[in-house]
Amino acid sequence: MTDIATPPPPTAEEQEQIEKLYSDFDDQHLIPLWTQIGDLMPQTPSPSAVPHVWRWKTLLPLAERAGDLIPVGRGGERRAIALANPGLAGRPYATPTLWAAIQYLGAHEVAPEHRHSQNAFRFVVEGEGVWTVVNGDPVAMRRGDFLLTPGWHFHGHHNETDQPMAWIDGLDIPFVHYADTSFFEFGTENVTDESTPDVSRSERLWGHPGLRPLSGLRDTVSSPIGAYRWEHTDRALADQLDLEAQGFPATVEPGHAAVRYVNPTTGGDVMPTIRAEFHRLARGVQTRTRREVGSSVYQVFEGQGELVLDGEPHAVEKGDMVVVPSWVPFSMSSEHGLDLFRFGDQPIIEKLAFHRTYIEGEDA
């Protein structure tokens, strides 16, 4: 290979011309690549977002205080408190593509209906008694349930109990904002259906395993199921670990059961921009360290454990929320068992063919 000779330093006259060139670039709103390539094209992902843990024992009391002081209603729309990643300069984003928040609805309160381009979901770590009404379909919210509000679906919430309730919201707000694709529209001041059925109409039509209604043969962008119920998720995870104990292949790695929520019309992700999964670690399990292109947020549903993010261990317990930015080394372990809900931006990453995963101990 021929060595590339180092050019001589510019003469005084050349330096003056170079400075004039850069000044003219500035005047015309131009930036030369050769001064930026290290930032624009790093050798590996260099996320601005940083790993961070939000403690449920801190989040919930703050939400309760907001419930006492801040009304919910038209204008503010929701009593939702966003996780602001410390690396994102004060933006209300968990990662550059994901928005996550704790939402709090007081006794007998109603959050008015609206709709927006952004895809949204709710995950309930504890409590019940709230119904979310999605395009006129009342969907009960209970512990462990994963509930969908796809983009441009009208939705509102009503609490039918004497007790407040909190849950987490996840949306693709940062991605939609960056792409300048947001639309928003107000709906009714209350909700269009105040009934409180145990099972929503969407579940009655679509929630039968392995069966698809002939009235719904057209593939849909987002899943038509309004709620994925905890009893089904729990049973699927328990069965994976039972099968593993009997010597059959069923888990993603020893003692690590996991499921992905899917759109029954396509077999793909529940929404075009958000992936959702649930993970269960049996007692004494340590996962392998992995890196993934794309970012994720985890919430501990039950149990205690340790998440190691970029080499730093974090003890976690019920309700805690953890952000894992793109390409950050990540592993988890538990002595007594750990359940975690996870959502991420992988559908975006995979559609653009940018996805890459590295697991320690495997060939790159």
Summary of the structure (lengths in Angstrom):
residues: 364
radius of gyration: 23.8
end to end distance: 27.3
largest distance: 81.1
contacts: 1118
relative contact order: 0.14
helix: 20%
strand: 32%
